[in-house]
Amino acid sequence: MSTFLDNPTTRIDPFAPAKLGPLTLRNRVIKAATFEGLTPKGLVTDELIEFHRRPAAGGVGMTTVAYCAVAPDGRTAPGQLQWTDETRPGMRRLTDAIHAEGAAVSAQIGHAGPVAAAKYLGTPALGPSRAFRMTTQNFSKPATKADIARITEGHAEAARRAVEAGFDAVEIHFGHNYLISSFLSPKINKRKDEYGGSLENRARFAREAARAVRDAVGDKIAILAKLNMDDGVPGGFWLDESIQVARWLEADGSLDALELTAGSSLLNPMYLFKGDAPLRDFAAVMPQPTKLGIQLVGKHFLREYPYRDGYLLEDAKQFRSQLKMPLVLLGGITNRAIIDEAMAEGFQFVAAARALLRDPDLVNRMQEDADAASLCNHCNKCMTAIYGGTHCVLRTA
């Protein structure tokens, strides 16, 4: 596991090479995982490769491919990538293209759990407990211990396949009330066995999955996890519990870094994104019954939160003070000033999403001009555009 070795009194150059576990990135800016919607048949396409090649050519240290399911029932869309022999050649083609641009490439691995597209996958959505899913108007099925063991091994197998396909890192998804995140939530997890109740029990799945990944690949690639700081819902996973889980993950030695996130794709997705909530646009591109769910309860589900640069920084600083391991700051990374502030606060890396969808060449521009900033206006129509088959990529690298 990496440790926090940077001297906090020394100004860090975010555009200089930096170590992330066994990996050296050319700079400290990561393209965060954002669902691409570019694999309609579950295979890597030229469009997916180009989607990641652009920010790689635009200067990022690493781009993150989202979302690579560790099991067929763990997908949020029927055409989503999963780790099979059939997908391996395309994955290698993708990693080769990113490496040719001088960047590293990470694969986000996980299981969607209660967020899975159950209707289209033909299997019930899994969760820690039986619960009604508001947007899809159906119930999730409690995961059995056999399911937990199967999915834990699925994470390990995904990491092994990522190594074979040339990925430099994997990012384990512990956020947004996907399966493992939903186990962390006291609001969603009502189990009475060793995976429910106390925080130690609710964190067991996350720790076992991280350990399985580390045991599977050792130090061949970097291992990150995307961890919710809080779910953004009353009674959900909150900062004090998340900090303790982060301490346990650090002590386990399974991870090289944590990327800190927030919000619930199941209960309150806009808590992560901030900015506008384009209800009509979402309803227009979603299939039934999700379309009906958004029309009926969208204003309660897709709430608006004011945007500001670095909007997760204040909460994330509480983790920085408690941990030695490298941390990745997410949320409103749009310009050099907020990156410098993150480095000054002791964060080793930053992750940008919407800013790089709007401006794939943002990192190169910031290196040339300290005042350069993304043109993203946080309208959040990029999310609806993806589901509608288009993307908000208006500048090219």
C-alpha positions in Angstrom: 0.0 0.0 0.0 1.2 3.5 -0.8 1.7 6.0 2.0 1.4 9.8 2.2 5.1 10.8 1.6 4.6 14.3 0.2 5.8 17.1 2.5 2.6 19.2 3.1 4.8 22.3 3.5 6.2 21.9 0.0 4.3 23.2 -3.0 3.3 20.3 -5.2 3.4 20.6 -9.0 0.2 18.9 -10.1 1.6 18.5 -13.6 4.8 16.7 -12.5 5.1 12.8 -12.4 3.6 11.2 -9.3 3.6 7.7 -7.8 0.4 5.8 -7.4 1.3 2.4 -5.8 3.5 0.6 -8.4 2.5 3.1 -11.1 4.0 6.4 -12.1 1.6 8.8 -13.6 2.8 11.7 -15.8 0.8 14.1 -13.6 -1.8 14.1 -10.8 -5.0 14.7 -12.9 -7.2 11.7 -13.4 -10.2 11.4 -15.7 -12.9 10.2 -13.4 -15.2 7.3 -14.3 -18.3 8.4 -16.2 -20.6 6.0 -17.8 -19.9 6.2 -21.5 -22.9 4.5 -23.1 -20.7 3.4 -26.0 -20.9 -0.4 -25.8 -24.4 -1.3 -27.1 -23.3 -5.0 -27.6 -21.2 -5.2 -24.5 -18.0 -4.9 -26.5 -15.3 -2.2 -26.8 -16.1 0.0 -29.8 -14.0 2.5 -31.7 -16.2 5.2 -30.1 -15.3 4.1 -26.6 -11.6 4.1 -27.5 -12.0 7.6 -28.9 -13.9 8.8 -25.8 -10.9 7.9 -23.7 -8.2 8.8 -26.2 -9.3 12.4 -26.2 -8.6 13.2 -22.6 -5.4 11.1 -22.8 -4.2 13.1 -25.7 -5.4 16.2 -23.8 -2.9 15.6 -21.0 -4.5 13.6 -18.2 -2.3 11.3 -16.2 -4.8 8.5 -16.2 -8.3 7.9 -17.6 -10.8 5.6 -16.0 -13.1 3.3 -18.0 -16.5 3.0 -16.5 -18.2 0.8 -15.7 -16.8 -2.8 -16.0 -19.2 -5.2 -14.2 -17.7 -8.1 -12.3 -20.8 -10.3 -13.0 -23.6 -10.4 -15.6 -26.2 -9.3 -13.0 -24.1 -6.4 -11.9 -24.7 -4.2 -14.9 -26.6 -0.9 -14.9 -27.4 -1.2 -18.6 -27.8 -4.3 -20.8 -24.9 -3.5 -23.1 -22.4 -2.7 -20.4 -18.9 -4.1 -20.4 -18.1 -7.1 -18.3 -15.0 -9.2 -18.0 -15.2 -12.1 -20.5 -13.0 -13.8 -23.1 -15.0 -12.0 -25.8 -14.3 -8.5 -24.4 -10.5 -9.1 -23.9 -9.2 -8.2 -27.4 -11.2 -4.9 -27.4 -9.9 -4.1 -23.9 -6.3 -4.6 -25.1 -7.0 -2.4 -28.1 -8.3 0.3 -25.8 -5.4 0.2 -23.4 -2.9 0.2 -26.2 -4.6 3.4 -27.6 -4.4 5.2 -24.3 -0.7 4.2 -23.7 0.1 5.5 -27.2 -1.0 8.9 -26.0 1.3 8.7 -22.9 -1.4 8.2 -20.3 -2.3 5.4 -18.0 -5.7 3.7 -17.9 -7.8 2.3 -15.1 -10.8 0.1 -15.1 -13.6 0.8 -12.7 -14.9 -2.6 -11.4 -17.9 -3.4 -9.3 -21.4 -4.8 -9.1 -24.4 -2.4 -9.5 -26.6 -4.3 -6.9 -29.8 -2.4 -6.4 -28.9 0.0 -9.2 -28.7 -2.8 -11.8 -31.0 -2.9 -14.9 -32.9 -5.9 -13.6 -35.8 -5.7 -16.1 -33.4 -5.9 -19.1 -31.0 -8.4 -17.6 -33.7 -10.9 -16.7 -32.4 -11.3 -13.1 -33.5 -9.6 -9.9 -31.5 -6.6 -8.7 -29.4 -7.7 -5.6 -29.2 -5.7 -2.4 -28.3 -6.3 1.2 -32.0 -6.5 2.0 -35.3 -6.6 0.1 -36.2 -3.0 -0.7 -38.5 -1.1 -3.2 -36.6 0.8 -5.9 -38.5 4.0 -6.6 -37.3 4.7 -10.1 -37.7 1.2 -11.5 -40.9 0.4 -9.5 -39.7 -3.0 -8.3 -38.0 -4.7 -5.4 -34.4 -5.7 -4.9 -33.6 -9.3 -3.8 -31.4 -9.9 -0.7 -28.0 -11.2 -1.7 -27.2 -14.6 -0.2 -23.8 -15.5 1.3 -23.2 -17.5 -1.9 -23.9 -14.3 -3.9 -21.5 -12.4 -1.8 -18.8 -15.0 -2.2 -19.4 -15.2 -6.0 -19.2 -11.4 -6.4 -16.1 -11.1 -4.2 -14.4 -13.6 -6.4 -15.7 -11.7 -9.4 -13.8 -8.7 -8.3 -10.6 -10.7 -8.1 -11.2 -12.2 -11.5 -11.9 -8.8 -12.9 -8.6 -7.5 -11.6 -6.7 -10.5 -13.0 -8.3 -9.9 -16.4 -7.5 -6.1 -16.2 -3.8 -7.0 -15.8 -4.0 -9.3 -18.9 -5.7 -6.6 -20.9 -3.0 -4.0 -20.1 -4.7 -1.8 -17.6 -2.5 0.1 -15.2 -5.0 0.2 -12.4 -8.4 -0.8 -11.2 -10.9 1.3 -9.2 -13.2 -0.7 -7.0 -16.7 0.8 -6.7 -17.7 1.4 -3.1 -19.9 4.3 -3.8 -23.3 5.6 -4.9 -25.3 2.7 -3.3 -24.1 0.2 -5.8 -23.9 -3.2 -4.2 -21.0 -2.9 -1.8 -22.0 0.7 -1.0 -25.6 -0.4 -0.2 -24.1 -2.9 2.3 -22.4 0.1 4.0 -25.7 2.0 4.4 -27.7 1.5 7.6 -30.7 2.8 5.7 -30.6 0.1 3.1 -28.8 -2.8 4.9 -31.2 -4.4 7.4 -29.5 -7.8 7.5 -29.1 -9.7 10.8 -26.1 -11.8 9.8 -22.4 -11.0 9.8 -22.9 -8.6 6.9 -25.4 -6.4 8.7 -26.0 -4.4 11.9 -22.7 -3.0 13.2 -20.5 -0.9 11.1 -17.8 -3.6 11.2 -20.3 -6.1 9.8 -21.6 -3.7 7.1 -18.0 -2.9 6.1 -17.1 -6.6 5.8 -18.0 -7.0 2.1 -15.9 -4.0 1.1 -12.9 -5.2 3.0 -13.2 -8.7 1.6 -13.6 -7.5 -1.9 -10.5 -5.2 -1.6 -8.5 -8.0 -0.1 -9.5 -10.4 -2.8 -8.4 -7.9 -5.5 -5.0 -7.3 -3.8 -4.4 -11.1 -3.3 -5.3 -11.6 -7.0 -2.9 -9.1 -8.5 -0.4 -8.1 -5.8 1.5 -5.0 -6.9 1.2 -5.6 -10.7 -1.2 -2.7 -11.0 -2.5 0.1 -8.8 -5.6 -0.5 -6.7 -8.0 2.4 -5.9 -11.4 2.4 -4.4 -14.2 4.9 -4.9 -15.7 5.4 -1.4 -18.9 7.3 -0.4 -18.2 9.9 2.2 -22.0 10.1 2.7 -25.1 9.0 0.8 -26.9 12.3 0.9 -30.0 10.8 2.5 -31.3 10.8 6.1 -30.3 7.7 7.9 -27.7 6.7 5.3 -24.0 6.2 5.4 -22.4 9.3 6.8 -18.9 10.9 7.4 -18.1 9.5 10.8 -18.8 5.9 9.6 -17.0 6.4 6.3 -13.9 7.7 8.0 -13.8 4.6 10.1 -14.2 2.4 7.1 -11.4 4.3 5.4 -9.2 3.7 8.4 -9.9 0.0 8.2 -9.2 -0.1 4.5 -5.9 1.7 5.1 -4.9 -0.7 7.9 -5.8 -3.7 5.7 -3.2 -2.6 3.2 -5.4 -3.6 0.2 -5.5 -0.2 -1.5 -3.1 2.3 -3.0 -5.5 5.2 -2.9 -9.1 6.3 -2.1 -11.2 8.5 -4.3 -13.8 10.2 -2.2 -17.3 10.6 -3.5 -20.9 11.1 -2.3 -24.5 10.6 -3.2 -26.8 7.7 -4.1 -27.7 6.6 -7.6 -30.5 4.7 -5.9 -31.9 7.5 -3.7 -30.3 10.9 -4.4 -28.0 11.0 -7.5 -27.7 14.8 -7.8 -26.1 15.1 -4.4 -22.8 14.1 -6.1 -23.1 16.2 -9.2 -24.5 19.6 -8.0 -25.8 22.0 -10.6 -28.9 21.7 -12.7 -31.3 18.8 -12.5 -32.6 18.4 -16.1 -35.8 16.4 -15.3 -37.4 16.7 -18.7 -34.3 15.6 -20.5 -33.9 12.6 -18.2 -37.5 11.5 -18.7 -37.2 11.9 -22.5 -34.3 9.5 -22.9 -35.2 6.8 -20.3 -37.1 3.6 -21.1 -40.1 2.5 -19.1 -40.6 2.0 -16.2 -37.8 4.4 -15.3 -39.4 7.1 -17.5 -42.7 6.8 -15.5 -40.8 6.8 -12.2 -39.0 10.1 -13.1 -42.3 11.7 -14.3 -44.0 10.7 -11.0 -41.3 11.4 -8.4 -38.4 13.0 -10.4 -38.6 16.3 -8.5 -38.1 14.5 -5.2 -35.4 12.1 -6.6 -33.4 14.5 -8.8 -32.9 17.4 -6.5 -30.9 20.4 -7.3 -27.9 21.5 -5.3 -25.9 24.7 -5.9 -22.6 24.2 -7.7 -19.2 25.6 -6.6 -15.7 24.5 -7.5 -14.2 21.9 -5.2 -17.6 21.2 -3.6 -16.5 18.0 -1.9 -13.3 19.5 -0.5 -14.5 20.4 2.9 -15.8 17.0 3.7 -12.8 15.3 2.1 -10.5 17.3 4.3 -11.8 15.3 7.3 -10.5 12.2 5.7 -7.1 13.8 4.9 -6.6 14.6 8.6 -7.2 11.0 9.6 -5.4 9.0 6.9 -1.9 8.6 5.6 -2.7 6.9 2.3 -3.0 8.9 -0.9 -6.4 10.5 -1.5 -8.0 11.6 -4.8 -10.3 14.7 -4.6 -13.3 14.6 -6.8 -16.0 17.2 -7.4 -15.8 20.5 -9.2 -12.2 20.1 -10.5 -12.4 22.7 -13.3 -9.3 24.9 -13.1 -5.7 25.2 -11.8 -6.7 27.2 -8.7 -8.8 24.4 -7.3 -6.2 21.8 -8.2 -3.5 23.9 -6.4 -5.8 24.2 -3.4 -6.4 20.4 -3.3 -2.6 19.8 -3.4 -2.1 22.4 -0.6 -4.6 20.5 1.5 -2.6 17.3 1.2 -4.5 15.5 -1.6 -2.2 13.6 -3.9 -4.5 13.5 -7.0 -7.6 15.1 -8.4 -10.3 13.5 -10.5 -12.3 15.5 -13.1 -15.4 14.3 -14.9 -17.8 16.8 -16.5 -14.9 19.3 -17.0 -13.1 16.8 -19.2 -16.3 15.7 -21.0 -16.7 19.4 -22.1 -12.9 20.0 -22.6 -10.9 16.8 -23.2 -7.8 19.0 -23.7 -8.2 20.9 -20.4 -5.0 19.6 -18.8 -2.8 20.7 -21.7 -4.5 24.1 -21.7 -4.0 24.5 -17.9 -0.3 23.7 -18.3 0.0 26.4 -21.0 -2.1 28.9 -19.2 -2.5 29.0 -15.4 -5.8 30.9 -15.9 -7.4 28.3 -18.2 -10.7 26.8 -17.0 -13.3 24.4 -18.2 -16.2 25.8 -20.2 -18.6 23.3 -18.5 -21.6 25.2 -17.1 -22.8 22.2 -14.9 -26.1 22.0 -16.7 -25.8 18.2 -16.3 -27.3 17.5 -19.7 -24.2 15.4 -20.5 -25.8 12.7 -18.3 -29.0 12.7 -20.4 -27.0 13.0 -23.6 -25.1 9.8 -22.8 -28.3 7.8 -22.3 -29.6 9.4 -25.5 -26.6 8.2 -27.5 -24.6 11.5 -27.7 -22.0 13.2 -25.6 -21.0 16.7 -24.4 -17.6 16.7 -26.0 -17.4 20.0 -27.7 -13.7 20.6 -27.7 -11.2 18.1 -29.1 -7.7 17.3 -27.9 
